[in-house]
Amino acid sequence: MPPDEISPPDMLGAPDATLLWGLRSPCAFTCPHCYFGTIEEHKQQGLPTEAGVLSHLSRTDLPLQTLKAFARTLAGSRVERVVIAGGEPLDWLPTLEVIGLIKQAGCQVVIATNGVPLTRPPVVQRLIDLGVDGVSVSLDSADATVNDRLRPSRSGRFGYHDVVAGIRALLDARGDRHTPRVGVYTVVMRERPQEITDMAHLANQLGVDYYVPQPISLAPDHRLFSALTHRREDVPAVAEQLCRLYDEPGGLALPAPSYVRRFIDAISTQDGGHVPDCFGGSRLFFIQPDGSVWDCPSDRRIAATPSTSRRSIRDADARVLFTDRPACTNCTLFSRDCVNMWPLVLDMPRLLNSGAAR
Ligand SMILES: C[S@@+](CC[C@H](N)C(=O)[O-])C[C@H]1O[C@@H](n2cnc3c(N)ncnc32)[C@H](O)[C@@H]1O
């Protein structure tokens, strides 16, 4: 449909959709559990060819002009919020141009980063000047040595201390402004339930605004599945940690208390489950660095997507792409991947509006 025939925004209702946009594939970290796999694996075995499987190799990443053309179409679309991830979005400076266009289109922007780029003052200043709404920084352990084992950098030169320095630099540069809100995201693995509260303690010490511990999600054939993925017998220790966190959050905004139930449900079962009112494909969409659009990043949902339903942001208009998408009222593909989506879609307003406590 040509742009002048597109319904005006008031015909579409208030924007209510979240895009999780994996903008670029490369990352200076080589976390062995990463959704993107590791670059070493893909150099040895070749780029994955199955639809929806990610890689840190950037051969199929869309060019900047295509990303910008799509970002310009967000104005007047159903998109309320864009969560920019990757790969590492802030190691590629053109990301800042794309963010500028998304903000001009009137959408909220939240960035998921490994935190190291925040040690570069010009990057921090641009994030503030662009009015970025939230910056979610990944740290998987409050212990520097453990974190750097779980999240090693490729060069071995960066790690925990840079990430903490980056968080401090962003908070300092923000000063008394309300934005960007700064959060910590922690992947909780079976060997270390204590990170749930240890990280909250660290985040409180740093003066961070929000905190999201999320369960590790690995495919059953992943080489680390049995070492890192929770089993039924791990549930009591995780539940105890989550209860302690919600009893004493300090100044941190957390996902709504219902998140605890979802977290526990997800790690209690290997066999999937049922989501009565799933927002994937109606209020949530996942865009990969090659431009593919999926209902959500769940590997189960991607695998279940018929090839006839595949879509791309390449030469597409957001005002058309995300319109008239009925909610799935009976998804049977619940997995650990899903748990990580609730904070992005339903909890983000409370995470970003945090601050009364600080
Ligand atoms: C893929 S990273 C991309 C953004 C950025 N480079 C970063 O490090 O945050 C986005 C988030 O996904 C998390 N993540 C990666 N692999 C995961 C997995 N298998 N299960 C759960 N979370 C995972 C990361 O820890 C990070 O918080």
The ligand as an SDF file (V2000), in Angstrom:
LIG
                    3D

 27 29  0  0  0  0  0  0  0  0999 V2000
   21.8580  -11.4640   23.0360 C   0  0  0  0  0  0  0  0  0  0  0  0
   22.2010  -10.1160   24.1210 S   0  0  0  0  0  0  0  0  0  0  0  0
   22.3670   -8.7830   22.9670 C   0  0  0  0  0  0  0  0  0  0  0  0
   22.5730   -7.4350   23.5900 C   0  0  0  0  0  0  0  0  0  0  0  0
   23.9280   -7.1340   24.2070 C   0  0  0  0  0  0  0  0  0  0  0  0
   25.0500   -7.5140   23.4220 N   0  0  0  0  0  0  0  0  0  0  0  0
   24.0250   -7.7100   25.6060 C   0  0  0  0  0  0  0  0  0  0  0  0
   25.0360   -8.3560   25.9300 O   0  0  0  0  0  0  0  0  0  0  0  0
   23.0990   -7.4480   26.3980 O   0  0  0  0  0  0  0  0  0  0  0  0
   20.6090   -9.7710   24.8690 C   0  0  0  0  0  0  0  0  0  0  0  0
   20.3530  -10.4690   26.1910 C   0  0  0  0  0  0  0  0  0  0  0  0
   20.1240  -11.8420   25.9580 O   0  0  0  0  0  0  0  0  0  0  0  0
   20.7150  -12.5660   27.0140 C   0  0  0  0  0  0  0  0  0  0  0  0
   20.9060  -13.9440   26.5660 N   0  0  0  0  0  0  0  0  0  0  0  0
   21.7600  -14.3880   25.6220 C   0  0  0  0  0  0  0  0  0  0  0  0
   21.6600  -15.7190   25.4820 N   0  0  0  0  0  0  0  0  0  0  0  0
   20.7220  -16.1380   26.3630 C   0  0  0  0  0  0  0  0  0  0  0  0
   20.1610  -17.3990   26.6930 C   0  0  0  0  0  0  0  0  0  0  0  0
   20.5680  -18.5150   26.0860 N   0  0  0  0  0  0  0  0  0  0  0  0
   19.1980  -17.4540   27.6350 N   0  0  0  0  0  0  0  0  0  0  0  0
   18.7810  -16.3270   28.2630 C   0  0  0  0  0  0  0  0  0  0  0  0
   19.2570  -15.0980   27.9910 N   0  0  0  0  0  0  0  0  0  0  0  0
   20.2260  -15.0040   27.0580 C   0  0  0  0  0  0  0  0  0  0  0  0
   21.9950  -11.7840   27.2530 C   0  0  0  0  0  0  0  0  0  0  0  0
   22.5960  -12.0860   28.4920 O   0  0  0  0  0  0  0  0  0  0  0  0
   21.4870  -10.3770   27.1980 C   0  0  0  0  0  0  0  0  0  0  0  0
   20.9840   -9.9650   28.4410 O   0  0  0  0  0  0  0  0  0  0  0  0
  1  2  1  0
  2  3  1  0
  2 10  1  0
  3  4  1  0
  4  5  1  0
  5  6  1  0
  5  7  1  0
  7  8  2  0
  7  9  1  0
 10 11  1  0
 11 12  1  0
 11 26  1  0
 12 13  1  0
 13 14  1  0
 13 24  1  0
 14 15  1  0
 14 23  1  0
 15 16  2  0
 16 17  1  0
 17 18  1  0
 17 23  2  0
 18 19  1  0
 18 20  2  0
 20 21  1  0
 21 22  2  0
 22 23  1  0
 24 25  1  0
 24 26  1  0
 26 27  1  0
M  CHG  2   2   1   9  -1
M  END
$$$$
